[in-house]
Amino acid sequence: MCPPRAPRAPRGPLTATAPDLATLGSLLRRYTGAGEPRSCEPVAEGLLNRGYRLATTSGRFFLKHHLDGDPAAIARQHQVTARLDALGLPVAPPVADAEGRTVAVLGDRCYALHPWIEGRHRNGAALSTAQSQRLGMLLGLVHTGLERVMDPPAGPRRAGGPTALQPHLSADPECTYYLIEELLALTRRNRPRDAFDELAEHRLLERRALLERHAHRRPAAGAASAAGWVHGDFHPLNLLYRGPEPVAIVDWDRLGVQPRAEEAVRAAAIFFVRPGGTLELAKVRAYARAYRRTAGADAAELSAAAHRVWWERLNDFWMLRWRYRLGDRRADPQFPAAAALAVWWTREYEAVREAFAG
């Protein structure tokens, strides 16, 4: 019996509405020397929270509206970024108000004020092989830095290191078959039917056939993976570059305990995917080697993580669930490459695994 699978629902409205001047004035008065508001423009990128480019009489800031509304959890994330900043990692800790608080609660909304970091997002196509190597090193430093500043996760220890070992529960293909049937029905009844519906139906049928062929490769229940504190959402839209170097890792909302090597693999699958759904394996190899060296992970750990993330991708349809269950199309542009990648990765499984472990 498969439990109901709820979509990873977006929080809050689908479009960003900037706070009005009265709200901004009330917010800025909490901060010494922040000035008066001049303009507040939505930042286009981002799916789960709202961000604004805020100009005041004193300078520029990034104003983040946290849609989850948990001030204590947000404040803990802020404390972590401050500790990582002290270690020299490129992060952007929030500005503290006159009373030392970093979370501003106005009515039912939670805000945080950050310094404005001038920079741009760069995906793997814009990175050289050497920069890809530095990206892997950076994520390794994030993981080892979090290990230094956070309490150890609960659970048994891995020999020779402080990272916990935790059981892995992989997706059940029988449950995925039910989900595919539901999504197929939704795509077929959608009117007016468009090119996205046609592509979605094609990819769903294709994925069902792949799962039937590879169901025996499901990761074993109880398989252990090295877990520790991770960023949780390390991808190009959460990393700012100035010139050739990264200057800020942002959006720590999914900070938590997860298998660390799996975050490394997931990040590579986003950074280095080409529009046609293939991976730049030379860059993946350079990135993975640097990550392993910096994080202290071995080739077997990255190989096992690549297998688990491949299986996860083969069973995951969150973009289609957003569109067809929630009517939310913000992730639609990501779907063609992501869906093609699952197919290509299955065909090139050994080459991908070697790139992460070689």
BATORZA-281404 format. One record per residue (C-alpha): x, y, z. Coordinates in nm, 3 decimals. Layout:
SITE      xx      yy      zz
SITE       X       Y       Z
...
END
This chain:
SITE      xx      yy      zz
SITE   0.000   0.000   0.000
SITE   0.154   0.329  -0.109
SITE   0.094   0.633   0.111
SITE  -0.048   0.944  -0.059
SITE   0.232   1.144  -0.214
SITE   0.170   1.514  -0.167
SITE   0.348   1.753  -0.401
SITE   0.637   1.951  -0.262
SITE   0.400   2.245  -0.247
SITE   0.523   2.599  -0.305
SITE   0.458   2.829  -0.015
SITE   0.270   3.153  -0.051
SITE   0.144   3.327  -0.367
SITE   0.285   3.245  -0.709
SITE   0.375   3.606  -0.782
SITE   0.583   3.835  -0.565
SITE   0.425   4.157  -0.438
SITE   0.667   4.400  -0.282
SITE   0.586   4.531   0.067
SITE   0.429   4.876   0.063
SITE   0.612   5.187   0.182
SITE   0.446   5.182   0.524
SITE   0.563   4.824   0.582
SITE   0.913   4.903   0.458
SITE   0.935   5.212   0.677
SITE   0.827   5.016   0.983
SITE   1.080   4.746   0.902
SITE   1.375   4.977   0.840
SITE   1.320   5.174   1.159
SITE   1.430   4.863   1.348
SITE   1.780   4.888   1.199
SITE   2.032   5.152   1.299
SITE   2.136   5.357   0.999
SITE   1.929   5.164   0.742
SITE   1.772   5.483   0.609
SITE   1.435   5.539   0.446
SITE   1.300   5.326   0.160
SITE   1.342   5.452  -0.196
SITE   1.250   5.149  -0.408
SITE   1.175   4.780  -0.362
SITE   1.179   4.551  -0.666
SITE   1.116   4.175  -0.676
SITE   1.413   3.956  -0.763
SITE   1.302   3.723  -1.041
SITE   1.484   3.407  -0.937
SITE   1.366   3.168  -0.668
SITE   1.072   2.930  -0.624
SITE   1.010   2.893  -0.252
SITE   1.062   3.234  -0.093
SITE   1.032   3.597  -0.200
SITE   1.328   3.829  -0.241
SITE   1.349   4.203  -0.314
SITE   1.617   4.447  -0.417
SITE   1.568   4.722  -0.161
SITE   1.722   5.067  -0.208
SITE   1.722   5.311   0.082
SITE   1.870   5.651   0.152
SITE   2.165   5.465   0.311
SITE   2.239   5.201   0.048
SITE   2.115   4.877  -0.106
SITE   1.993   4.561   0.066
SITE   1.842   4.224  -0.017
SITE   1.510   4.186   0.165
SITE   1.396   3.827   0.205
SITE   1.037   3.735   0.285
SITE   1.042   3.391   0.448
SITE   0.716   3.223   0.357
SITE   0.749   2.940   0.610
SITE   0.708   3.192   0.894
SITE   0.907   3.011   1.163
SITE   1.115   3.286   1.328
SITE   1.308   3.050   1.557
SITE   1.413   2.822   1.271
SITE   1.508   3.120   1.055
SITE   1.714   3.270   1.337
SITE   1.901   2.939   1.373
SITE   1.983   2.944   1.002
SITE   2.115   3.298   1.046
SITE   2.337   3.189   1.334
SITE   2.483   2.914   1.116
SITE   2.567   3.153   0.833
SITE   2.734   3.388   1.081
SITE   2.952   3.101   1.206
SITE   3.040   2.998   0.852
SITE   3.122   3.358   0.771
SITE   3.367   3.356   1.062
SITE   3.534   3.052   0.903
SITE   3.584   3.249   0.583
SITE   3.316   3.084   0.368
SITE   3.138   3.307   0.113
SITE   2.802   3.362   0.276
SITE   2.584   3.669   0.338
SITE   2.473   3.677   0.702
SITE   2.174   3.902   0.771
SITE   2.189   4.247   0.923
SITE   2.101   4.256   1.294
SITE   1.853   4.517   1.417
SITE   1.913   4.755   1.706
SITE   1.833   4.476   1.954
SITE   2.053   4.216   1.784
SITE   1.769   4.028   1.616
SITE   1.797   3.907   1.257
SITE   1.430   3.814   1.201
SITE   1.168   4.087   1.173
SITE   0.808   3.975   1.226
SITE   0.547   4.215   1.092
SITE   0.196   4.081   1.132
SITE   0.203   3.729   0.992
SITE   0.516   3.787   0.780
SITE   0.881   3.713   0.855
SITE   1.154   3.923   0.695
SITE   1.531   3.929   0.704
SITE   1.754   4.210   0.579
SITE   2.080   4.112   0.411
SITE   2.356   4.322   0.257
SITE   2.318   4.348  -0.119
SITE   2.578   4.125  -0.286
SITE   2.662   4.229  -0.640
SITE   2.702   3.918  -0.851
SITE   2.541   3.684  -1.099
SITE   2.443   3.322  -1.124
SITE   2.653   3.086  -1.336
SITE   2.567   2.732  -1.439
SITE   2.815   2.465  -1.540
SITE   2.828   2.578  -1.902
SITE   2.973   2.909  -1.784
SITE   3.237   2.739  -1.566
SITE   3.574   2.620  -1.685
SITE   3.707   2.283  -1.575
SITE   3.923   2.460  -1.315
SITE   3.621   2.655  -1.187
SITE   3.423   2.330  -1.171
SITE   3.700   2.191  -0.954
SITE   3.677   2.495  -0.725
SITE   3.300   2.447  -0.707
SITE   3.348   2.093  -0.577
SITE   3.603   2.222  -0.327
SITE   3.359   2.490  -0.212
SITE   3.083   2.238  -0.142
SITE   3.334   2.021   0.044
SITE   3.426   2.323   0.256
SITE   3.057   2.388   0.324
SITE   3.013   2.033   0.451
SITE   3.327   2.031   0.664
SITE   3.249   2.382   0.788
SITE   2.901   2.279   0.896
SITE   3.058   1.982   1.073
SITE   3.266   2.230   1.275
SITE   2.991   2.475   1.368
SITE   2.692   2.244   1.423
SITE   2.616   1.984   1.686
SITE   2.684   1.633   1.552
SITE   2.374   1.461   1.409
SITE   2.232   1.180   1.617
SITE   2.326   0.823   1.530
SITE   2.628   0.595   1.519
SITE   2.960   0.736   1.402
SITE   3.151   0.638   1.093
SITE   3.495   0.501   1.175
SITE   3.758   0.771   1.145
SITE   3.515   1.061   1.121
SITE   3.235   1.245   1.300
SITE   2.973   1.191   1.031
SITE   2.672   0.982   1.123
SITE   2.560   0.672   0.936
SITE   2.191   0.667   0.860
SITE   1.964   0.418   0.680
SITE   1.844   0.512   0.333
SITE   1.483   0.459   0.225
SITE   1.459   0.454  -0.153
SITE   1.154   0.515  -0.370
SITE   0.924   0.218  -0.425
SITE   0.865   0.169  -0.800
SITE   0.519   0.025  -0.734
SITE   0.419   0.359  -0.582
SITE   0.577   0.542  -0.875
SITE   0.364   0.339  -1.120
SITE   0.050   0.466  -0.944
SITE   0.178   0.823  -0.962
SITE   0.260   0.789  -1.332
SITE  -0.093   0.666  -1.405
SITE  -0.241   0.962  -1.217
SITE  -0.020   1.213  -1.399
SITE  -0.092   1.051  -1.737
SITE  -0.464   1.094  -1.676
SITE  -0.412   1.459  -1.584
SITE  -0.201   1.533  -1.891
SITE  -0.454   1.367  -2.122
SITE  -0.754   1.555  -1.987
SITE  -0.582   1.895  -1.987
SITE  -0.752   2.136  -2.229
SITE  -0.641   2.305  -2.440
SITE  -0.365   2.051  -2.485
SITE  -0.025   2.200  -2.564
SITE   0.332   2.093  -2.645
SITE   0.419   2.059  -2.277
SITE   0.133   1.811  -2.226
SITE   0.259   1.607  -2.522
SITE   0.614   1.604  -2.384
SITE   0.495   1.517  -2.034
SITE   0.292   1.221  -2.164
SITE   0.589   1.098  -2.371
SITE   0.829   1.122  -2.077
SITE   0.585   0.951  -1.837
SITE   0.541   0.654  -2.070
SITE   0.915   0.641  -2.130
SITE   0.991   0.653  -1.757
SITE   0.741   0.376  -1.680
SITE   0.916   0.153  -1.931
SITE   1.255   0.235  -1.779
SITE   1.135   0.157  -1.429
SITE   0.992  -0.177  -1.541
SITE   1.330  -0.259  -1.693
SITE   1.542  -0.142  -1.397
SITE   1.321  -0.207  -1.093
SITE   1.566  -0.472  -0.972
SITE   1.831  -0.201  -0.928
SITE   1.641  -0.025  -0.649
SITE   1.889   0.062  -0.368
SITE   1.862  -0.195  -0.091
SITE   1.652  -0.103   0.211
SITE   1.870  -0.011   0.504
SITE   2.170   0.080   0.290
SITE   2.386   0.318   0.490
SITE   2.519   0.650   0.372
SITE   2.739   0.904   0.545
SITE   2.514   1.182   0.670
SITE   2.584   1.522   0.813
SITE   2.471   1.883   0.800
SITE   2.418   2.008   0.443
SITE   2.302   2.326   0.272
SITE   2.007   2.131   0.134
SITE   1.955   2.330  -0.188
SITE   2.296   2.385  -0.348
SITE   2.238   2.487  -0.710
SITE   2.320   2.777  -0.948
SITE   2.041   3.008  -0.830
SITE   2.175   2.986  -0.475
SITE   2.533   3.077  -0.562
SITE   2.646   3.424  -0.669
SITE   2.963   3.487  -0.868
SITE   3.159   3.805  -0.914
SITE   3.393   3.748  -1.203
SITE   3.538   3.396  -1.188
SITE   3.488   3.338  -0.815
SITE   3.182   3.269  -0.597
SITE   3.105   3.549  -0.350
SITE   2.792   3.427  -0.172
SITE   2.605   3.104  -0.102
SITE   2.247   3.206  -0.028
SITE   1.913   3.052   0.073
SITE   1.987   2.823   0.366
SITE   1.620   2.739   0.426
SITE   1.673   2.366   0.374
SITE   1.971   2.337   0.606
SITE   1.947   1.992   0.763
SITE   2.097   1.649   0.813
SITE   2.116   1.445   0.492
SITE   2.361   1.214   0.315
SITE   2.640   1.456   0.224
SITE   2.762   1.279  -0.088
SITE   2.409   1.280  -0.227
SITE   2.398   1.659  -0.202
SITE   2.723   1.665  -0.398
SITE   2.573   1.445  -0.671
SITE   2.242   1.635  -0.686
SITE   2.426   1.966  -0.714
SITE   2.639   1.836  -1.002
SITE   2.329   1.706  -1.181
SITE   2.188   2.062  -1.174
SITE   2.505   2.263  -1.237
SITE   2.639   2.048  -1.521
SITE   2.324   1.945  -1.708
SITE   2.311   2.063  -2.070
SITE   1.983   2.185  -2.226
SITE   1.950   1.851  -2.408
SITE   1.961   1.657  -2.081
SITE   2.322   1.530  -2.078
SITE   2.595   1.597  -1.823
SITE   2.933   1.756  -1.892
SITE   3.122   1.458  -1.753
SITE   3.470   1.612  -1.772
SITE   3.354   1.894  -1.545
SITE   3.166   1.650  -1.321
SITE   3.487   1.449  -1.280
SITE   3.692   1.758  -1.184
SITE   3.419   1.874  -0.944
SITE   3.380   1.531  -0.781
SITE   3.751   1.477  -0.730
SITE   3.784   1.815  -0.560
SITE   3.478   1.747  -0.345
SITE   3.607   1.406  -0.235
SITE   3.947   1.545  -0.145
SITE   3.803   1.840   0.051
SITE   3.518   1.656   0.226
SITE   3.715   1.340   0.301
SITE   3.475   1.121   0.101
SITE   3.604   0.821  -0.090
SITE   3.521   0.699  -0.439
SITE   3.291   0.423  -0.315
SITE   3.081   0.677  -0.124
SITE   3.035   0.897  -0.432
SITE   2.962   0.594  -0.649
SITE   2.690   0.475  -0.410
SITE   2.549   0.828  -0.386
SITE   2.536   0.854  -0.766
SITE   2.337   0.530  -0.776
SITE   2.087   0.652  -0.517
SITE   2.040   0.992  -0.685
SITE   1.995   0.821  -1.024
SITE   1.721   0.606  -0.872
SITE   1.567   0.909  -0.706
SITE   1.559   1.093  -1.040
SITE   1.405   0.793  -1.211
SITE   1.114   0.801  -0.963
SITE   1.070   1.175  -0.916
SITE   0.803   1.387  -1.087
SITE   0.781   1.694  -0.865
SITE   0.772   1.937  -1.159
SITE   0.472   1.760  -1.310
SITE   0.300   1.740  -0.972
SITE   0.338   2.115  -0.934
SITE   0.187   2.176  -1.277
SITE  -0.095   1.923  -1.282
SITE  -0.193   1.896  -0.916
SITE  -0.132   2.255  -0.807
SITE  -0.165   2.451  -1.129
SITE   0.180   2.599  -1.064
SITE   0.392   2.629  -1.379
SITE   0.700   2.800  -1.239
SITE   0.910   2.483  -1.270
SITE   0.796   2.409  -1.629
SITE   1.112   2.550  -1.794
SITE   1.326   2.304  -1.598
SITE   1.129   1.997  -1.703
SITE   1.262   1.921  -2.056
SITE   1.629   1.896  -1.949
SITE   1.552   1.724  -1.618
SITE   1.330   1.462  -1.782
SITE   1.582   1.397  -2.059
SITE   1.860   1.365  -1.802
SITE   1.691   1.072  -1.626
SITE   1.681   0.884  -1.956
SITE   2.036   0.973  -2.061
SITE   2.172   0.894  -1.713
SITE   2.017   0.546  -1.731
SITE   2.176   0.483  -2.070
SITE   2.515   0.622  -1.962
SITE   2.497   0.486  -1.607
SITE   2.852   0.346  -1.592
SITE   3.010   0.658  -1.742
SITE   2.829   0.883  -1.495
SITE   2.924   0.667  -1.199
SITE   3.286   0.666  -1.312
SITE   3.284   1.044  -1.341
SITE   3.181   1.076  -0.977
SITE   3.410   0.801  -0.849
SITE   3.706   0.808  -1.090
END
